[in-house]
Amino acid sequence: MVGSWWAGSQVGRGVRTLQRWARVSAVATGHLPGGVLCFLFAGLPVLSNEQMGLGCGAVAVLAGLGTLRSGAPPLAWPVLAYGGTMALATVGSPVRGAALDGLIKLLLYLLTFVGLTVYFREKPQGRLAVVWAYLLGALATEVFGLRQAVLGAAPLATWTDAESPLAGVTRIYSFLGNPNLLAAYLLPAGPLGMAAAGQSRGIGPKILAGTIALLAVGCVPLT
């Protein structure tokens, strides 16, 4: 009964129209999804929250088109189930305004993750491009952070305990404005840089990827 209703409903016909369009559209099948993902990963340290939200929203739309075209990846269901659980928690929150703001951000991040899995499933060769986008963004962030370590950086009042022996030590933060965020951002650069060095062709990319990995190892303790 449900299948018969779906086949004849306006919603079902609309979904089938979108599926046909998604199979042939250059927007859904071309390099746009990979380009948006590369833009996001390269610009992570400097993009504003609004820009990140727009980028994640674009990835979510493209992920939806990819799902219509070839079906949802298996990993999408537990991720979306987690998002649904958080939505229920938001309904029961005593501060729904703040909870809704957090839920929107969480769902955008989860849908971006689903978009990654859809894109990598359809274009496995795009994985290295996305990794390189992150690594090049990390390189600029590392260089600016090391500059702060050498020339100094304006501290924030709450960075260190005034009674700590490290109270006077400069903690770098680069473009992110927070040393803890910088450390979390750079942690994947080490293993991903070594992986890119192994997968890339040519001595130049291998040296560059290895250098980025070593700079990450050097920068993280300075945070």
N, C-alpha and C positions, 0 to 999 in steps of 0.2 A: 504493500500500500504506500509506504513512504517512497519507494523507488518510483512508483507511478506518478505520485504527486511531484517529486523532484523533476522527473522527465518533462512534465507538462507545465511546470511553474515558470514564472518570469525569472526568478532567481536562478533556476537551473539552466534556462536558456542563456541568461547573461553569463554564467560561469563557463558554459561551453563555448560561447563566442570569445571570451577572454582566453580560453585554452587554445583555440585555433589561432588567435592573433599572437599569443605568446610563442607558438611554435615557429612562426615565420618572421616575427618582428625583429628588426635589427637592434632595437632598443633592448629587448630581452635576451637575444641570442648572441649579440656582438660583444665588443670589449668594454661596453659601458659599465657593467657590474664590477669588473676588475679594476677599471679606472677609478671608480668611486672608492673602492676598498683601498687602493694604493694611495689615493689622496688622503683618506682618513688616517692610515697608518703612518704616512710620512709627516702629516701635519699635527699629530697628537700633541706635541709639546707646546704648540703655539696657537692652536685653534681655540676659540672661545666656546663656552658651553652651548650657546645658540648655534654656532657653526657645526659643532659636533652633533647636536640634535638633528639639524637638517641633513647632515651626511648619513647619520644612522637611519633616519627616516627614509632617505632615498634607497639605502641598502635593503631596508625592510620591504619596500615596494617591489624592488627588483627580485628579492628572495621570494615574494609571493608569486610573481610571474614565473619564476623558475620552478616553483612548486606546482603551479598549474600545468606547466609544460611537461614535467617529468616525475611528478610526485614528490612528497616530502621525504627527506632523508630520515632514516630510523632515529637518529639522535635528536631530531627536532621534537619528537613527542615528549620525552621526559623533560626537555628544556621548557617547552610550552606548558607542561603540567606544573612545573615549578612556578612559572609566571602566573598561572591560574590560582595556585595556592596563595601567592602573594596578593593577588587581587582580592581574594576572600579575606585575607588579613587586613587589607586596607578598608574594606567595608566595616569591619569591627573595630577599627582604630578610634580612640577618643579624639585624635587630632587628624581628622580626615584630610584637611587641606595639605598639610605637610606630608602625610602618608601618600596622597594622590600624586604629589610632585615626585616623590621618590619612586612610586610605582611606574610612572611614565618613563623616567630615566632607566629603570631596571628593564622594562619591556623593550625599550629601544636597544639596549645593550644585548638582550637575549635574542632579539630579531636580527641584530647584526651578526651574532654568532651563527644563527641559522643561515643567514645569507652567505657567510663564509663557507659553511659546509655544502650548500647548494652549488656555489661557484666552483669550489674545489672538486666536487663530484663531476661537474660538467666539463671543466677545463683544468685537469690536473697539472698541466704545464704552467698554470697561473700561480701556483704556490710559491715558486721561487721569486716571481715578480713582486708579490705582496711582501715576502720576507725582505727583499731588497729595499722596498719602499720604507719599511720600518727601520732597517739598518741605516739607510742614508739619513733619515730623520734623527736617529740616535747619534750618528756621527756629528752632526751639527750641534746637538745638545751636549755631547761629550766635550767638544772643543770649547764651547762657551763655558762649560762647567770648569774645565781645567784653567781657563783664563781667570775665572773667579778665584780658584785656588792660589794662583800666582799673584794676582793683583789685589786680591781681597774682595769681599762682598759685604754689603750692608746686612747686619744680622737682624733677625726678628726677636722680639723680647722673650718669646716663649720657647725658643729653640733649645736652650740648654739650662740645666739647673745651675744657678749662680754659685753653688757650693761644689759643683763637680770639677774635677781636675781638667775637664775638657771645656770649661766654661768660656775660655778665651780663644778656642780653636775655631777657625773659619769652616763653616759647613756649607758646601756648595749646593746650589739649587737650580742653576742654569735658567732655562726659560720657564720652568714649572712653578717657581716661586715658593717651593717647599722642598727641603732636603729629603724628607721621607717619600714624597711622591717621585722625586728624581730617582731614588734608589729602586723603588718598585718598577719604574719605567725601564730602567737600564738592566735589571736582572736578566731578562730574556736575551739581551744583546750578546752575552757571552756564548751560550750554547747555539743560538741561531746564527751568530757570526761564524762559528766553527763549522756548522752544518752547511752554510752557504759557501764557505771556502772549499768544502769537499765536493759540493754539487756544481759549482760554477766552472765554466770552461775558460781557459786562459790564465796566465800567471798574474796578470793585473787584477782581475776581480778576486782571485784567491788571496792575494796580498792585502787588498783593501778590506775584505771580509775579516781576515785574521786580525788586521789592525783595529778594526771596530770592536772586535771581541776583547782584545787586550786593553783598549781604552776603557771599555766598560768595567773590566776587572779592576782597573786603576781608579776609576771614578767612584764606584760604589762605596769604598771605605771612606772617601772624603765627604760623604753625606752625613 
